[in-house]
Amino acid sequence: MNKTRIAVVGAGYIGQAHIAVAQHSASVTLSAIVDPAPAAIALAARCGVPHYKSIEDLLAGDRPDGVVLATPNPLHVEQALQCMDAGLPILLEKPIATSVSEAQRLVAAVEARGARVLIGHHRAHSPIMASAREVVESGKLGKLVAVMGSATFLKPDHYFSDAPWRREPGAGPILVNMIHEVHNLRMLCGAVVAVQAFASHATRGFAVEDTVAINLRFASGVLGSFMLSDTAACARSWEQTSQENKAYPSYDDEDCYVVTGTHGSLSIPTMRIKRYAREQDRSWWKEFEQGVVAMVRDDPIKRQMAHFGAVVRGEALPLVGARDGLENLRVTEAIAQAAHSGATVTVAGA
C-alpha cells in the first residue's frame, strides 16, 4: 500500500516524538518538517525529508496528505484554521487552544466544515486505558462510587531555569500537566460537572502553583480526589508507572489511579483488581478476590499516529475530536479558577 504522507509542523520535544513514530510506521510516512528554527533544517536533513519554514511554504511545495501541528499553544487555533482552509486533515497537539473561548471558535469551525481534526490527547490510545475502560464498562466494579488519582513528580531546577516562562502565569502544573489527567478521568468516569481546588507555591515560591489538591464531581454522581505536584519526590504519576514513555524510570509497585465501585476496585496502571466474590457477602469483614487484569503495553504516540493515518484516509473518525479537546480544557480552566477563587466552580457546558 502507498503510505499516507504526514508533515510535522513544530520540531520541539513532542514534534520530534511524532517525527520518530512517523518514520517507523507501517502505514504513514514522514513527508516534511516545518519549523523556522535552524535546528529543524539539520533534523530534516537527517530524516531525509524537505524542510519548510512555514505552513505557507509547505502548502506551496509538496502538499502532504495530513499535518501534525506540534507548535506552541498560542499558535494552535490560527494554524489549525489555516490547514482546514487548505483541506488538510489535522492532528492538533493538546491543548486545543489557550482558552475556552478560542477553543469554542475552533470547534465551531471544525463542525461547520466537517473537518477531520484529531486532538493529541495521546493517552486515549493507551492499551492500558482501553483495558481499564473495559473493566469499568463491564460492570465488574459495580456502580462507580469514587476515583482517587495523582500526578506527583519532581521537575528539576533546570526545567525552570532553561525556560523561565515556566515560572510565570500561563504555566504551572494545572495548565501544563493536568489536562492529560482530565482526559483520563473523563474516559474512566464520564463528564466532570464541578471542581474545587487548593493550590500552593510554598515549595518553590514561583508566581505559579507547584502543588494542588483537587476535588471533582462527575455527572454520574461519582466523586473524585486528585493530588497534583511538580515538586513532590514521588512516583505516582502516569509517566512513572505506565512504562509507556521510556524516557522516564518506572516503578511497577505504584499506581496513579484507583477506581472504586460497589463491588470492587481497579488500580491503574498495574491493573490490580479486588472484588467481592458474592454480591450478598460484600462487607469490609469479607476478603476480596484478587487478580490482575490482562493488558498489553505499547507506545500510545505510535498508536495515535497509526489512527491519524486512518482518519486521513477516511477509514476512521477521530478518537479524540475537537469537542473532546474543548471539554478537557473547560475542566482544566475550572480547576485553575477554583484554585484562584477558593470557590466551587461549575464546569460550563457540562
Secondary structure, 3 states (H helix, E strand, C coil): CCCEEEEEECCCHHHHHHHHHHHCCCCEEEEEEECCCHHHHHHHHHHCCCEECCHHHHHHCCCCCEEEECCCHHHHHHHHHHHHHCCCCEEEECCCCCCHHHHHHHHHHHHHHCCCEEEECHHHHCHHHHHHHHHHHHCCCCCEEEEEEEEECECCHHHHHCCHHHHCCCCHHHHHCHHHHHHHHHHHHCCEEEEEEEEECCCCCCCCCCEEEEEEEECCCCEEEEEEECECCCCCCHHHHHCCCCCCCCCCCCCCEEEEECCEEEEECCCEEEECCCHHHCCCCCCCEEEECCCCCCCHHHHHHHHHHHHHCCCCCCCCCHHHHHHHHHHHHHHHHHHHHCCCEECCCC
